[in-house]
Amino acid sequence: MKSAPLTESAEWLEPDGLGGFASGTAVGMRTRRYQALLLTATSPPTGRFVLVNGFEAWVETDGGRFALSTHRYAPDVVYPDGRSRLQSFLDEPWPTWRWSLDGGQEITLELFVPHEISACVLCWRLAKPAASTRLIVRPLLSGRDYHGLQRENAAFRFDLVSQSVPELDVVTWKPYDSVPATSAFSNGRYRNDPEWFRNFLYVQERERGLDCIEDLASPGTFSWPLGDEAVLILAAEGHVEPIQRFGTTAAEVARKLRESERSRRAVYSNRLERSVDAYIARRGLGKTIVAGYPWFTDWGRDTFIAIRGLCLETGRFDEARDILVAWAGTISEGMLPNRFPDQGDVPEFNSVDASLWYIVAVHDYLTKTDRLRCPAAPAVKTRLQQAVENILSGYFCGTRYGIRCDDDGLLAAGTADTPLTWMDARVDGSAVTGRVGKPVEVEALWLSGLRIGSTFNSRWQGVFNRGRDAFQARFWNQARGCLFDVVDVDHRKGTVDETLRPNQIFAVGGLPWTFLEPKLARRVVDVVEARLWTPMGLRTLEPGAPGYCGQYLGPPSKRDSVYHQGTVWPWLAGPFVEAWVRVRGQSSAVCNEARSKFFETLTDHLDAAGLGHLSEIADGDPPHTPRGCPFQAWSLGELIRLTESVLSQAPQNT
């Protein structure tokens, strides 16, 4: 098994299937406020709190004391020197570190998160067991909202809530009343020794222009003679009982959890499928898709784009069904919320395309399950088709934000103050790329939705025909040999936005059908490739255009202002490569050429940032440094769709 790069930029992720997770870097040094050993979701997949951020660890031998941990403190001090002894890091089947000590001795740490339990299991093992060698671990706690930071304060409670659970060694802390308690199971000895560790520096937060200094509290230390494996299991409040079901000692619990988790993960046939597991999470009694880690939860648009690769191309049809049925119940006036509503929260109905992506996902689900002879149950099919009908009817008649079917059969949408497309960044309350009118990818989605709807309701066929005829005639930009980004800009008839953006690629790839004549489709793909393609995906704006910015850096307002102004989005590689293959005939030779030309650069990224995953975004300028979330659902989903469908030489026009 290949060792992961020993860099701070290489990040690992251990999700719990509830929205919580453990995460960190290959070298063990935390670089984000979100990196933690125990980050729990109190109302899955939301209500996230960081309980245990990390640890100090060292080994005491006859030859001296050897640090295993490394931290960065302000202004820029790295201490202690555990990183210098680190020999290797593996991210599969879970994070595993190996350090060298004196005399050829080595120690390893395995860390994993059990499925659907908010817990983290840590197991240290000496290569040559020696009871005279001792391991000491000092947990570092906060107890805060996962977006926040903690500073030293008198309110933090170091005292133990309890120090006994029948037949199982456990200590429990509850630093603040409003935060879940943390329990620690171990086969070592706990000693109360309260201490504050001040001024941890998170360089990724500093780079993002955010507060980046934190103080962490340590209630005490655990120690073990390393004749046997040293076990420490951290669990959030409400998850102690599930831990206890695995045994009566910490060592037994760790062994059984390890066996269970190893067996569960072994069913996935490759690395990409194993990575999919990170994004499928529980919501209520059903399932949902987390848009990205470490700071996104589940979002409408992201869910319906990602589900095609994450679930439908990996055979997770039950999860896909449950997700689509659950969202069917949230339709209001033809719209799906862009953010899945939590209990007591007002849903955010501010996306024109989320509902249309839902229709495409329903089509792909029903088509694929029929083709594989595992069709959806009649009641499920009826429910999903009714949801499609409700969306089309709502959009056709008119709904929020001026969304309505116009006389030409195309969809008009938008108001000045609310961006409705996936390019939805705002700065100081104003849209950066508002794209009010008839955005090109929205029309491709609308036409796809109408064609899908017409398969079970003929009323949509005439609207589809009218819109299809208008689409090419109204969007073709003869001067540049590509498509306009928006027509009827700001609802002014006949106006166009000539800005060269990647959205036009959806007229050729990424959806079940192409909506351009073959010669025009080829010209669109050629222009997009020449001006927007990078090894990480498509730029959101061509270099040299007004407003183009090739780096995504700085405080939030600056980053938001360039989010769709040149920044690269890896998920767009999916529709682009599909379009590139389609216009060349999708032969075996074409697919092989596409794989060599485009696919390999994306798979190389699986070892660059979020290990086994693709990042949310990257800089538009070389070297196209990855930015944003290092673990992004739709980026991974589109890579899998490329792997399993687009480049497998299977026909795409269904």
Buried (B, 14 or more C-beta within 10 A) or exposed (E): EEEBBBEBBBBBBBBBBBBBBBBBBBBBBBBBBBBBBBBBBBBBBBBBBBBBBBBBBBBBBEEEEBBBBBBBBBEEEBEBEBBEBBEBBBBBBBBBBBBBBEEEBBBBBBBBBBBEBBBBBBBBBBBEEBEEBBBBBBBBBBBBBBEEBBEEEEEBBBEBBEEEBEEBBBBBBBBBEEBBBBBBBBBBEBEEEEBBBEBBBBBBBBEBBBEBBBBBBBBBBBBBBBEEBBBBBBBBBEBBEBBBEBBEBBBBBBBBBBEEBEEEBEEBEEBBBBBBBBBBBBBEEEBBBBBBBBBBBBBBBBBBBBBBBBBBBBBBBEBBBBBBBBBBEBBEBBBBBBBBEBEEEEBEBBBBBBBBBBBBBBBBBBBBBEEEEEBBEEEBBEBBBEBBBBBBBBBBEEBBBBBBBBEBBBBBBBBEEBBBBBBBBBBEEEBBBBBBBBBBBBBBBBBBBBBBBBBEBEEBBEBBBBBBEBBBEBBBBEEBEBBBBBBBBBBEEEEBBEBBBBBBBBBBBBBBBBBBEEEBBBBBBBBBBEBBBBBBBBBBBBBEBEEBBBBBBBEEEBBBBBBBBBBBBBBBBBBBBBBBBBBBEBEEEBBEBBBEEBBEBBBEBBBBBBBBBBBBBBBBBEEBBBBBBBBBBBBBBBBBBBBBBBBEBEEBEE
